[in-house]
Amino acid sequence: MDLPTIQPEYESDLDGKTTTDTKAICIIGAGPVGLAALKILLDSSQYKSGEWKPSVFEARDELGGVWLPASVPPTGEPPESAIYDSLTTNIPHPVMAYTSYPFPPSTALFPGAKVVLKYLNDYADHFDLRSHIQFNTTIKTVVRAGSRWEVTTSTNTILPFDFVMLCGGHYRIPRYPDTSGVTQWLSSGRASHSATYRHPSNMGDTVLVVGGGPSGQDISAEMCTAARTVIHSLTGAPAEDIGKLKRRGRVTQYGDNGQVTFEDGSMETGIDHCILATGYEYSFPFFSEDVIRCAVPPAVPPLPMDLYNSTYNVFPLARHMFPLTKAFPSSSLAFLGLLVRVAPFPLFYKSSISKLDGNNLEDLR
């Protein structure tokens, strides 16, 4: 077995600014969140004076995060990105853009994924961010060692850091419902998660789409061009038939031979395939249980002493970022980009500023 290589406490940076007083900052992920965090760090007086040294680690060979499509056909389980061919932003680009870098004026109001990916690459090139990113580098473990964090990468190298910024997003690990019978549908190939969906294709005459979020809405509409009947299941929805589209409530049972039962007791039969547009889980596989517990947190008050990941949220966090725990300094670790239904890129930018402010905070409890 190859032994890990432990790097010296601090290496000289290319510009020669790094000293023993330099604080090393680890940024995990070079998607929209990681790029914003890196930009803020590079603009700081602390970076320019050599007090801070950021390092960005990106698992894939290019930047962009979820906006970088997976290979065609998608490989891996789950695929590296859930982007489907027709995806566009669901907020106007003037609201979505980083405050320091607008989209070109000719951009469609709701741009497609390829346009957003180009925008992120242009942003990185304009502010010279690429030179700080280590591509094809996965984070294996992040552990607390004394007063610092030790980060082990896929190259089996252990690197010490004073601060860690988690910028990996939360659209990678599919969330599957625990509805009775769904496991059998998945194992037989009758059901799949929307993470593998790319465009409408022949999945049979009758297709069920489960989920009322943006992906569920898009996919149910698109599949009407390929299937004779599309059944769209949304919790609490009244039964309604509109041409090829049938709207139904929440599925309560996946039965044999393509039969499903809904929350109002009604049934549909002969379903050839089901697409589960049921969202994604928060996942931080590089942490052990002594950093964050994978469980539902206890009822409050009082606030728990430990940090919890229920897969739906991380709790307790101050400012939706800083862990409220006694196990390590709150400001040494930041969860960026966890919020949903927001204007994402400007929020990532402001969150990164808050993280830098947080570095000057004592215990936040």
C-alpha positions in Angstrom: 0.0 0.0 0.0 1.3 3.5 -0.9 1.9 5.6 2.2 0.5 9.2 2.1 2.9 12.1 1.5 2.6 14.7 4.2 3.4 18.1 2.9 5.6 20.6 4.8 3.5 23.0 6.9 3.8 25.7 4.3 5.4 25.7 0.9 6.6 28.8 -0.9 4.0 30.2 -3.2 4.9 31.0 -6.8 5.0 34.7 -5.9 7.2 34.1 -2.9 4.8 35.6 -0.5 4.0 32.6 1.7 5.6 32.7 5.2 5.2 30.7 8.4 2.5 33.2 9.3 0.5 32.4 6.3 -3.0 30.9 6.8 -3.7 28.1 4.4 -7.2 28.0 3.1 -8.7 24.9 1.4 -11.6 25.4 -1.1 -13.4 22.2 -2.1 -15.0 22.5 -5.5 -14.5 24.7 -8.5 -18.2 25.3 -9.4 -20.0 28.6 -9.0 -19.5 28.6 -5.2 -15.9 27.8 -5.2 -15.1 30.3 -7.9 -16.9 33.1 -5.9 -14.9 32.1 -2.8 -11.6 32.1 -4.6 -12.3 35.5 -6.2 -13.1 37.1 -2.8 -9.9 35.6 -1.3 -7.7 36.9 -4.2 -9.2 40.3 -3.8 -8.5 40.5 -0.1 -5.7 42.5 1.4 -4.7 39.4 3.4 -4.0 37.5 0.2 -2.1 40.4 -1.3 0.1 40.8 1.8 0.8 37.0 1.9 -1.3 36.3 5.0 -3.6 33.9 3.2 -2.9 31.2 0.7 -6.0 29.6 -1.0 -5.9 26.2 -2.7 -8.9 24.9 -4.7 -9.5 21.2 -5.3 -11.8 20.1 -8.1 -12.6 16.4 -8.7 -13.3 16.9 -12.5 -11.0 18.0 -15.3 -12.8 21.3 -15.9 -14.5 23.9 -13.7 -18.3 24.6 -13.7 -19.7 22.2 -11.1 -23.2 21.1 -11.9 -23.2 23.3 -15.0 -20.5 21.1 -16.6 -22.3 18.2 -18.3 -21.5 14.6 -17.6 -20.2 12.4 -20.4 -22.6 11.2 -23.1 -24.0 8.8 -22.4 -23.7 9.5 -18.6 -21.4 7.2 -16.8 -20.8 6.6 -13.1 -23.4 6.1 -10.4 -24.5 8.7 -10.0 -23.4 10.7 -13.0 -21.0 13.6 -12.4 -23.7 16.1 -13.4 -27.5 16.1 -13.5 -27.7 18.6 -16.3 -30.3 17.7 -19.0 -30.1 19.0 -22.6 -33.0 21.5 -22.4 -32.1 23.0 -19.0 -32.3 26.8 -18.7 -31.9 29.0 -15.6 -35.2 29.7 -13.8 -34.2 33.2 -12.8 -33.2 36.0 -15.2 -29.5 36.3 -15.7 -29.2 39.9 -14.4 -30.4 38.6 -11.1 -28.3 35.4 -11.3 -25.0 36.9 -12.2 -22.0 37.6 -10.0 -22.2 41.2 -9.0 -18.7 41.8 -10.3 -19.2 40.3 -13.7 -22.5 40.5 -15.7 -23.6 38.2 -18.5 -23.1 39.7 -22.0 -26.0 42.1 -22.9 -27.0 39.8 -25.8 -27.6 36.8 -23.5 -31.2 35.4 -23.5 -33.0 36.4 -20.3 -33.1 32.7 -19.2 -29.9 31.2 -20.6 -29.3 27.6 -21.3 -26.7 25.5 -19.4 -24.1 25.8 -22.1 -24.3 29.6 -21.9 -24.0 29.5 -18.1 -20.9 27.2 -18.4 -19.3 29.6 -20.8 -20.0 32.4 -18.4 -18.3 30.6 -15.6 -15.3 29.9 -17.7 -15.1 33.5 -18.9 -15.4 34.6 -15.2 -12.5 32.4 -14.2 -10.4 33.6 -17.1 -11.2 37.3 -16.6 -10.1 37.1 -12.9 -7.2 34.6 -13.5 -8.6 32.0 -11.2 -7.5 28.8 -13.0 -3.9 28.9 -11.8 -5.2 28.4 -8.3 -7.2 25.2 -9.1 -6.0 21.7 -8.9 -8.1 19.7 -11.3 -8.7 15.9 -11.2 -8.2 15.9 -7.5 -10.8 14.4 -5.2 -10.9 15.0 -1.4 -10.8 11.7 0.5 -10.8 12.9 4.1 -10.9 16.1 6.1 -10.0 15.5 9.7 -9.3 17.8 12.7 -5.7 17.4 13.8 -4.8 19.7 16.8 -5.5 23.3 15.8 -5.7 22.6 12.1 -7.5 20.5 9.4 -5.7 17.7 7.6 -7.0 17.2 4.1 -6.1 14.0 2.2 -6.5 14.1 -1.6 -6.8 11.4 -4.2 -3.1 11.6 -4.8 -2.7 10.3 -1.3 -1.2 13.5 -0.1 -2.0 15.0 3.3 -2.1 18.8 3.4 -2.6 21.0 6.5 -5.1 23.9 6.4 -6.2 26.5 8.9 -9.6 27.1 7.2 -11.8 24.8 5.0 -14.5 26.2 2.7 -17.0 23.6 1.4 -18.1 24.6 -2.0 -19.1 21.3 -3.6 -22.8 22.0 -4.1 -25.7 19.7 -3.4 -27.0 18.3 -6.7 -24.9 15.1 -7.0 -26.3 12.4 -4.7 -29.9 11.5 -5.7 -32.6 11.4 -3.1 -34.9 8.4 -3.5 -38.3 8.2 -1.8 -39.0 5.4 0.7 -42.4 4.7 -0.8 -43.4 1.0 -0.6 -42.3 -0.9 -3.7 -40.0 1.8 -5.2 -36.9 -0.3 -4.5 -38.3 -3.2 -6.7 -39.0 -0.8 -9.5 -35.5 0.6 -9.3 -33.8 -2.8 -9.2 -35.9 -4.0 -12.2 -35.1 -0.9 -14.3 -38.8 0.2 -14.3 -37.7 3.4 -12.4 -34.7 5.7 -12.6 -33.7 9.0 -11.0 -33.9 12.2 -13.0 -30.1 12.5 -12.5 -29.7 10.2 -15.5 -32.3 12.0 -17.6 -31.0 13.9 -20.6 -33.8 14.3 -23.2 -37.1 12.8 -24.1 -36.8 9.3 -25.5 -38.9 6.2 -25.9 -39.5 4.8 -22.4 -42.8 3.2 -23.3 -46.3 4.3 -23.9 -47.0 5.5 -20.3 -44.4 7.3 -18.2 -44.8 8.4 -14.6 -42.8 11.5 -13.4 -42.6 12.0 -9.7 -41.8 15.4 -8.2 -43.0 18.9 -8.4 -39.7 20.8 -8.6 -38.3 22.5 -11.7 -36.9 19.2 -13.0 -40.2 17.4 -12.5 -42.0 20.2 -14.3 -39.5 20.2 -17.2 -39.3 16.5 -17.6 -43.1 15.8 -17.5 -43.6 18.5 -20.2 -40.8 17.1 -22.4 -41.9 13.5 -22.1 -45.3 14.4 -23.6 -43.4 14.6 -26.9 -42.3 11.0 -26.6 -44.9 9.1 -24.7 -48.6 8.6 -25.3 -49.5 9.3 -21.7 -47.5 11.1 -19.0 -48.6 10.9 -15.4 -47.1 13.7 -13.2 -47.3 13.0 -9.5 -47.2 16.0 -7.1 -48.0 15.8 -3.4 -51.4 17.2 -2.7 -52.3 17.8 -6.4 -56.0 17.1 -7.4 -56.6 14.6 -10.2 -56.6 16.4 -13.6 -56.3 15.3 -17.2 -55.0 17.7 -19.8 -54.5 16.0 -23.2 -51.6 13.6 -22.8 -50.8 14.8 -19.3 -52.4 13.4 -16.2 -51.8 15.1 -12.9 -52.1 13.0 -9.8 -51.2 13.3 -6.1 -48.4 11.6 -4.2 -47.6 8.0 -4.9 -48.2 5.8 -1.9 -47.5 2.4 -3.4 -45.5 1.1 -6.4 -47.1 -2.3 -7.2 -46.6 -5.1 -9.6 -46.9 -4.9 -13.4 -46.6 -1.1 -13.5 -49.5 -0.3 -11.1 -49.3 2.6 -8.7 -51.6 3.9 -6.0 -51.9 7.6 -5.1 -52.7 9.4 -1.9 -56.4 9.7 -2.8 -56.7 6.0 -3.3 -56.9 6.1 -7.1 -54.7 3.9 -9.2 -53.0 3.9 -12.6 -51.9 0.7 -14.4 -49.6 -0.1 -17.2 -46.8 2.3 -16.4 -43.8 1.4 -18.5 -41.2 3.7 -16.7 -41.0 6.1 -13.8 -38.7 9.0 -13.5 -38.0 10.1 -9.9 -37.4 13.9 -9.9 -37.2 13.7 -6.1 -34.2 15.9 -5.5 -30.8 15.4 -4.0 -29.1 14.9 -0.6 -26.5 17.0 1.2 -23.5 14.8 1.3 -20.0 15.2 2.8 -18.4 11.8 2.5 -14.9 13.1 3.5 -16.0 13.9 7.1 -16.1 11.3 9.9 -18.8 11.2 12.5 -16.7 13.2 15.0 -17.0 16.2 12.7 -20.6 15.8 11.4 -23.1 13.2 12.4 -25.2 11.7 9.6 -28.5 11.7 11.4 -31.6 13.8 12.2 -30.7 16.3 15.0 -32.5 16.2 18.3 -35.4 18.5 19.0 -34.5 22.1 20.1 -34.1 23.9 22.4 -31.4 23.5 23.4 -29.1 23.6 20.4 -27.2 20.3 20.0 -23.5 20.3 20.9 -22.7 18.2 17.7 -23.1 19.1 14.0 -25.7 17.1 12.1 -26.4 16.3 8.4 -29.9 15.0 8.0 -29.3 15.0 4.2 -32.0 17.7 4.0 -30.0 20.3 5.9 -26.9 20.9 8.1 -27.7 21.9 11.7 -26.8 24.0 13.7 -25.2 26.6 11.5 -24.7 30.3 12.2 -25.5 32.5 9.1 -26.3 29.2 7.3 -22.5 28.6 7.1 -20.6 28.3 10.4 -20.9 25.2 12.6 -22.2 25.9 16.1 -20.0 23.3 17.8 -17.4 23.1 20.5 -15.4 20.5 18.7 -13.4 23.1 16.7 -13.5 26.9 16.1 -16.7 27.8 14.3 -15.0 30.1 11.8 -12.4 27.4 10.7 -15.1 25.6 8.6 -17.7 27.1 6.3 -20.5 25.4 4.4 -21.2 27.7 1.4 -24.0 27.5 -1.1 -26.4 25.3 0.9 -29.5 27.5 0.5 -32.0 26.9 -2.3 -34.6 29.1 -4.0 -32.2 32.0 -4.0 -30.3 34.2 -6.5 -27.3 31.8 -6.4 -24.2 33.5 -7.8 -24.6 36.8 -5.9 -25.4 34.9 -2.7 -22.2 32.8 -3.1 -20.3 36.0 -3.5 -21.7 37.6 -0.4 -21.4 34.3 1.6 -17.7 34.2 0.8 -17.4 37.8 2.1 -19.2 36.7 5.3 -16.7 33.7 5.6 -13.8 36.1 5.5 -15.5 38.3 8.2 -16.1 35.1 10.2 -12.4 34.4 10.3 -12.2 37.3 12.7 -14.9 35.9 15.0 -14.3 34.0 18.2 -16.6 31.1 19.2 -20.0 31.8 17.7 -22.0 29.9 20.3 
